[in-house]
Amino acid sequence: MIKSGLAACGCAVLGRAAGMSLVTNNNPWKWSKEGFAWTSTPRGAKCLICPNECTLKEGETSQCRNRVNKNGTLYSIAYGDPCAVHIDPIEKKPLLHFMPSTYAYSIATAGCNFSCLNCQNWDISQSSPKNTSNSDLMPATVVSECVTNKCKSIAYTYSEPISFFEYMYDTAVIAHDKGIKNVMISNGYINDAPLRKLAKYIDAANINLKSFSNDIYLKLNGGKLDPVLNTLKALKEENVWLEITNLLVPSWTDDFDMIRRMCDWLVSNGFAGYPLHFLRFFPMYKLTQLPSTPAPTLLKAREIAQKAGCHYVYLGNVAVPDATSTFCPSCKKLIIERKGYLITNNNLNGNQCKWCKTIINGKW
């Protein structure tokens, strides 16, 4: 059995299944797959998966490091080449209102369509499948291993699954047909058409809403805000269960006025009943000079979100009272008490509050 990597907030501990060959990708074309969405232009092959819309000349590689132009055709070189394979508690993703106390078969390849200065998994997200040690794991085998290891879902996680879209999509289709749930942990930076096609096979997603400022998105992450907001709306329309993460990076995303605007937008756009996770930042990658997020900052962010009307607000990577416990939005009584990834007290009757019968949103 694959061991569970329990690093906080999605940090990967590289591993593989027993008997699965670990290969160095000396031949980057071994598992190449034609791109899911692209078009030919006079300037080269243009990828249509995400808003970066990289246009590649012969031999060039996309910003996510996962797609290349070979002989005028766009290929993914991440297909079947995960560099991280684990079994995780679903609560680690974090997903607290989706199939609690179950396990997710988690996979990732190298690459990301963002370049976040604070990246926690920069050693794989800012690398290429050509430069990592990868497992030989095609989509049907992922599903088979998921079943063998008694996992209820497959999680596309750790790096950025949009960058290995083709691998995720084909795996999700097979898993869906087998009755296995699919979970996407993502920055949400994807174009609408491929997202809508993928959403038919995705059961839950945690979208990392990096900030509520286009300027910060550009300078901290290398992207734009609006496509992520559009992703949230589209996933809700497609009935994908959603949880939203916001990492509070000191001097970047810990502005309380910006947090208030973000929460107001979420509530006014119908996201009040979806969990919102504020996560503590730790010095990482290119922001090692910054301090960790103070606990009072996270507590204030939670207060702002609750006052704005967000029903379920959680704090991650910090030891404060009730950081990950669920309270009824109506009677305010404790519904689910959690310690780490474990549920220690459960007052749900089906999907209802034990005391006042209010429906607690989620996939229980």
C-alpha positions as CSV (number, residue, x, y, z in Angstrom):
1,M,0.0,0.0,0.0
2,I,1.1,3.5,-0.7
3,K,1.9,5.5,2.5
4,S,-0.1,8.6,3.2
5,G,1.9,11.8,3.0
6,L,0.7,14.0,5.9
7,A,2.5,17.2,5.2
8,A,0.3,20.2,5.9
9,C,-1.6,22.0,3.2
10,G,-0.8,19.6,0.3
11,C,3.0,19.4,0.7
12,A,3.9,16.2,-1.1
13,V,6.2,13.5,0.3
14,L,7.2,11.6,-2.8
15,G,6.3,7.9,-2.9
16,R,4.9,5.1,-5.1
17,A,3.0,1.9,-4.9
18,A,4.6,-1.4,-4.1
19,G,5.7,-3.1,-7.3
20,M,5.3,0.0,-9.4
21,S,8.4,0.8,-11.4
22,L,10.0,4.2,-10.8
23,V,11.5,5.5,-14.0
24,T,13.6,8.5,-14.9
25,N,12.0,10.2,-17.9
26,N,15.0,9.8,-20.2
27,N,12.5,9.6,-23.1
28,P,10.1,12.6,-22.6
29,W,8.0,11.3,-25.5
30,K,7.3,7.9,-24.0
31,W,3.9,8.8,-22.8
32,S,3.1,11.8,-24.9
33,K,-0.5,12.6,-25.6
34,E,-2.0,15.1,-28.0
35,G,-3.3,18.2,-26.3
36,F,-7.0,18.2,-25.3
37,A,-7.6,21.7,-26.6
38,W,-5.3,23.5,-29.1
39,T,-5.3,25.1,-32.5
40,S,-2.8,25.8,-35.2
41,T,-1.8,29.4,-35.9
42,P,0.7,31.1,-38.1
43,R,2.8,31.6,-35.0
44,G,2.6,28.0,-33.9
45,A,0.5,25.6,-31.9
46,K,-1.7,27.5,-29.5
47,C,-2.9,25.8,-26.3
48,L,-6.5,26.6,-25.3
49,I,-6.6,24.9,-21.8
50,C,-5.8,27.9,-19.6
51,P,-5.8,31.7,-20.0
52,N,-2.0,31.7,-20.6
53,E,-2.9,30.3,-24.1
54,C,0.7,29.6,-24.9
55,T,1.6,29.7,-28.6
56,L,4.5,27.4,-29.2
57,K,6.9,27.2,-32.1
58,E,8.4,23.9,-33.1
59,G,10.2,22.4,-30.0
60,E,9.0,25.1,-27.6
61,T,7.6,24.3,-24.2
62,S,4.5,25.9,-22.5
63,Q,4.7,28.0,-19.4
64,C,3.3,25.0,-17.4
65,R,6.3,23.0,-18.7
66,N,3.9,20.2,-19.7
67,R,3.1,20.9,-23.4
68,V,5.4,21.0,-26.4
69,N,5.0,21.6,-30.1
70,K,6.3,18.6,-32.0
71,N,6.0,18.5,-35.8
72,G,3.2,21.2,-35.6
73,T,1.1,19.2,-33.0
74,L,0.7,20.1,-29.4
75,Y,1.5,17.3,-27.0
76,S,1.3,16.8,-23.2
77,I,4.5,15.1,-21.9
78,A,3.0,14.6,-18.4
79,Y,0.6,11.8,-19.5
80,G,0.9,8.7,-17.3
81,D,4.0,10.2,-15.5
82,P,3.1,11.1,-11.9
83,C,6.0,12.2,-9.8
84,A,3.9,12.0,-6.6
85,V,1.5,9.2,-5.6
86,H,-0.1,8.9,-2.2
87,I,-3.1,7.9,-0.2
88,D,-4.4,10.9,1.8
89,P,-7.3,11.6,4.1
90,I,-9.8,13.6,2.1
91,E,-9.6,16.2,4.9
92,K,-6.0,17.0,3.9
93,K,-7.0,18.5,0.6
94,P,-8.7,20.4,2.4
95,L,-12.2,19.1,1.9
96,L,-14.2,19.0,5.1
97,H,-17.7,18.7,3.7
98,F,-17.1,15.9,1.2
99,M,-17.1,12.2,2.1
100,P,-15.5,12.8,5.5
101,S,-13.2,10.1,7.0
102,T,-12.5,8.6,3.5
103,Y,-9.3,8.3,1.7
104,A,-8.2,9.8,-1.7
105,Y,-5.7,8.2,-4.1
106,S,-3.7,11.3,-4.8
107,I,-1.5,11.9,-7.9
108,A,0.5,14.7,-9.4
109,T,2.9,15.4,-12.2
110,A,5.5,18.1,-12.4
111,G,4.4,21.5,-13.7
112,C,2.0,24.5,-13.0
113,N,0.5,27.3,-15.0
114,F,1.3,29.7,-12.2
115,S,4.7,30.9,-10.8
116,C,3.7,31.7,-7.3
117,L,6.5,33.3,-5.2
118,N,5.2,31.5,-2.1
119,C,4.7,28.0,-3.7
120,Q,4.9,25.2,-1.2
121,N,5.6,22.5,-3.7
122,W,7.9,24.4,-5.9
123,D,10.3,21.5,-6.4
124,I,7.7,19.8,-8.5
125,S,5.3,22.6,-9.6
126,Q,8.1,24.7,-11.0
127,S,9.8,21.7,-12.7
128,S,9.1,19.7,-15.8
129,P,8.2,16.0,-16.1
130,K,11.5,15.7,-18.0
131,N,13.3,16.5,-14.7
132,T,11.5,14.5,-12.1
133,S,11.5,10.8,-11.1
134,N,8.2,9.5,-12.3
135,S,6.0,6.5,-11.8
136,D,4.7,4.5,-14.8
137,L,1.0,4.9,-14.1
138,M,-1.5,5.2,-17.0
139,P,-5.1,6.3,-16.3
140,A,-6.6,2.7,-16.1
141,T,-3.9,1.7,-13.7
142,V,-4.6,4.7,-11.5
143,V,-8.2,3.6,-11.2
144,S,-7.2,0.0,-10.5
145,E,-4.7,1.1,-7.8
146,C,-7.4,3.3,-6.3
147,V,-9.8,0.3,-6.0
148,T,-7.0,-2.0,-4.7
149,N,-6.2,0.5,-1.9
150,K,-9.8,0.9,-1.0
151,C,-9.9,4.6,-1.7
152,K,-13.2,6.3,-2.4
153,S,-11.9,9.0,-4.6
154,I,-9.0,10.0,-6.9
155,A,-7.4,13.5,-6.1
156,Y,-5.6,15.5,-8.7
157,T,-3.4,17.6,-6.4
158,Y,0.0,18.7,-5.1
159,S,1.1,20.6,-8.2
160,E,-1.5,22.0,-10.6
161,P,-3.8,19.4,-12.3
162,I,-4.7,21.9,-15.0
163,S,-1.2,21.5,-16.3
164,F,-1.7,17.8,-16.6
165,F,-5.3,18.2,-17.9
166,E,-5.2,15.4,-20.4
167,Y,-4.0,12.8,-17.8
168,M,-6.6,14.1,-15.3
169,Y,-9.5,14.1,-17.8
170,D,-8.9,10.5,-19.1
171,T,-8.4,9.2,-15.6
172,A,-11.5,10.9,-14.3
173,V,-13.7,9.5,-17.1
174,I,-12.6,5.9,-16.3
175,A,-13.0,6.5,-12.5
176,H,-16.5,8.0,-13.0
177,D,-17.6,5.0,-15.0
178,K,-16.4,2.8,-12.1
179,G,-18.3,4.8,-9.5
180,I,-15.1,6.4,-8.0
181,K,-15.3,10.0,-7.1
182,N,-12.9,12.6,-8.7
183,V,-11.5,15.5,-6.7
184,M,-9.5,18.4,-8.2
185,I,-7.3,20.6,-6.0
186,S,-6.5,23.6,-8.2
187,N,-5.7,27.3,-8.7
188,G,-8.8,27.4,-11.0
189,Y,-6.9,29.1,-13.8
190,I,-8.6,27.4,-16.7
191,N,-10.7,28.4,-19.7
192,D,-14.4,27.8,-19.6
193,A,-14.8,25.2,-22.5
194,P,-12.3,22.6,-21.1
195,L,-13.5,23.3,-17.6
196,R,-17.1,22.5,-18.5
197,K,-16.1,19.3,-20.2
198,L,-14.0,18.2,-17.2
199,A,-16.7,19.2,-14.7
200,K,-19.0,16.4,-16.0
201,Y,-16.6,14.0,-14.3
202,I,-15.4,16.0,-11.3
203,D,-17.4,15.5,-8.0
204,A,-15.6,18.0,-5.8
205,A,-13.0,20.8,-6.0
206,N,-11.0,22.9,-3.7
207,I,-10.1,26.1,-5.6
208,N,-7.3,28.3,-4.2
209,L,-8.5,31.9,-4.5
210,K,-5.1,33.5,-4.1
211,S,-6.3,37.0,-3.4
212,F,-9.0,39.4,-4.5
213,S,-6.7,41.7,-6.4
214,N,-5.7,41.5,-10.0
215,D,-2.5,43.4,-9.3
216,I,-1.5,40.9,-6.6
217,Y,-2.4,37.9,-8.8
218,L,0.0,39.3,-11.5
219,K,2.9,40.1,-9.1
220,L,2.6,37.2,-6.7
221,N,1.2,34.4,-8.9
222,G,1.7,35.4,-12.5
223,G,-2.0,35.3,-13.5
224,K,-5.3,37.2,-13.3
225,L,-8.2,37.2,-10.9
226,D,-11.2,37.1,-13.2
227,P,-10.6,33.6,-14.7
228,V,-10.5,32.1,-11.2
229,L,-13.8,33.8,-10.3
230,N,-15.3,32.5,-13.5
231,T,-14.1,29.0,-12.6
232,L,-15.9,29.2,-9.2
233,K,-19.2,30.3,-10.9
234,A,-18.9,27.5,-13.6
235,L,-18.2,24.8,-11.1
236,K,-21.2,25.8,-9.0
237,E,-23.3,25.8,-12.1
238,E,-22.1,22.3,-13.0
239,N,-23.0,21.1,-9.5
240,V,-19.5,20.3,-8.5
241,W,-19.1,20.4,-4.7
242,L,-16.8,23.4,-3.9
243,E,-14.5,24.4,-1.1
244,I,-12.4,27.6,-1.3
245,T,-8.9,28.2,0.1
246,N,-7.3,31.6,0.7
247,L,-3.7,31.6,1.9
248,L,-2.9,34.7,4.0
249,V,0.6,35.8,3.0
250,P,1.9,38.6,5.2
251,S,2.2,42.0,3.3
252,W,0.5,40.4,0.2
253,T,-2.9,38.9,0.9
254,D,-3.6,39.7,4.6
255,D,-5.2,43.0,3.9
256,F,-8.5,43.0,5.8
257,D,-10.3,45.3,3.4
258,M,-9.5,43.0,0.5
259,I,-10.6,40.0,2.5
260,R,-13.9,41.7,3.3
261,R,-14.4,42.5,-0.5
262,M,-13.6,38.8,-1.3
263,C,-16.1,37.5,1.2
264,D,-18.8,40.0,0.1
265,W,-18.3,38.8,-3.5
266,L,-18.6,35.2,-2.4
267,V,-21.8,35.7,-0.5
268,S,-23.4,37.9,-3.2
269,N,-22.6,35.3,-5.8
270,G,-24.1,32.4,-4.0
271,F,-21.1,30.9,-2.2
272,A,-22.2,31.5,1.4
273,G,-22.9,27.8,1.9
274,Y,-19.6,26.6,0.6
275,P,-16.7,26.2,3.0
276,L,-14.0,28.9,3.1
277,H,-10.6,27.9,4.4
278,F,-8.1,30.6,5.5
279,L,-4.6,29.0,5.6
280,R,-1.5,30.1,7.5
281,F,1.5,30.9,5.4
282,F,4.9,29.6,6.2
283,P,8.1,31.0,4.6
284,M,8.6,29.2,1.4
285,Y,10.4,29.3,-2.0
286,K,11.0,33.0,-2.9
287,L,9.4,34.5,0.2
288,T,11.5,33.0,2.9
289,Q,12.2,36.5,4.3
290,L,8.5,36.9,5.4
291,P,7.2,35.7,8.8
292,S,4.5,33.1,9.2
293,T,1.0,34.4,9.4
294,P,0.2,35.4,13.0
295,A,-2.8,33.5,14.5
296,P,-4.7,36.7,15.2
297,T,-4.7,37.5,11.5
298,L,-6.4,34.3,10.7
299,L,-8.9,34.8,13.5
300,K,-9.7,38.2,12.2
301,A,-10.2,36.9,8.7
302,R,-12.6,34.3,10.0
303,E,-14.5,37.0,11.9
304,I,-14.8,39.1,8.7
305,A,-16.0,36.1,6.7
306,Q,-18.6,35.2,9.2
307,K,-19.9,38.7,9.5
308,A,-20.1,38.8,5.7
309,G,-22.4,35.8,5.8
310,C,-20.1,32.9,5.1
311,H,-21.6,29.9,6.9
312,Y,-18.6,27.6,7.2
313,V,-15.2,29.2,7.8
314,Y,-12.1,27.2,8.7
315,L,-8.5,27.9,9.6
316,G,-5.6,25.7,8.4
317,N,-2.0,25.2,9.6
318,V,-2.7,26.8,12.9
319,A,-3.5,25.5,16.4
320,V,-6.4,27.7,17.6
321,P,-9.8,26.7,19.1
322,D,-12.3,25.2,16.7
323,A,-10.1,25.8,13.7
324,T,-11.6,23.0,11.7
325,S,-14.8,22.3,13.6
326,T,-18.2,22.8,11.9
327,F,-21.0,24.8,13.6
328,C,-24.6,25.0,12.6
329,P,-25.2,28.3,10.8
330,S,-28.7,28.5,12.4
331,C,-28.5,27.4,16.0
332,K,-24.7,27.8,16.2
333,K,-24.2,24.5,18.0
334,L,-21.2,22.3,17.4
335,I,-22.0,19.9,14.5
336,I,-18.6,18.2,13.8
337,E,-15.6,18.4,16.0
338,R,-12.2,17.6,14.3
339,K,-8.8,17.0,15.7
340,G,-6.3,17.1,12.8
341,Y,-7.9,14.9,10.2
342,L,-10.0,12.9,12.6
343,I,-13.7,13.5,13.5
344,T,-14.0,13.3,17.3
345,N,-17.7,14.4,17.7
346,N,-20.4,14.2,15.1
347,N,-23.9,15.7,15.6
348,L,-25.2,15.2,12.1
349,N,-28.3,13.3,11.4
350,G,-27.9,12.5,7.7
351,N,-27.2,16.0,6.4
352,Q,-29.1,17.9,9.2
353,C,-28.2,19.5,12.4
354,K,-29.1,17.2,15.2
355,W,-30.8,19.9,17.2
356,C,-32.5,22.3,14.8
357,K,-32.7,20.2,11.6
358,T,-30.9,22.8,9.5
359,I,-29.4,21.2,6.4
360,I,-25.6,21.3,6.6
361,N,-24.3,21.7,3.1
362,G,-22.0,19.1,1.8
363,K,-21.7,15.6,0.4
364,W,-21.9,13.5,3.5
